[in-house]
Amino acid sequence: MRKDAWEQEQRSISYYESKRQIPIWKKEHPELSPVYSQVLQDDSKRVDLASKAFFRRVKAGGESRYPRFKGKGRYDSITYPQSGFHLNDACRYAPLRIKD
């Protein structure tokens, strides 16, 4: 989406614009429906940071290439900003517990 907007309209998509697209993406791609929206928001934030770095390099006149897609297995962690969840299945770590 960001690459198309830049190539076609010479404009940058903001984090908030991409964040508003998450419910639409979840409807279009059923495989995303079990993923918590906050996890997808974090992915959107990572893409936003990569895009900002790209545009900063473009503006500075340095070598700049589009951010590349990072495939499955690239990240070995998740970011989930709320408590009240635990990890299942093949997890090697004990479920998270909140200390008082």
Secondary structure, DSSP 8 states (H G I E B T S, - for coil): -HHHHHHHHS----HHHHHHHHHHHHHH-GGGTTS-HHHHHHHHHHHHHHHHHHHHHHHHTS---------TTS-S-----SSS----TT-SS-------
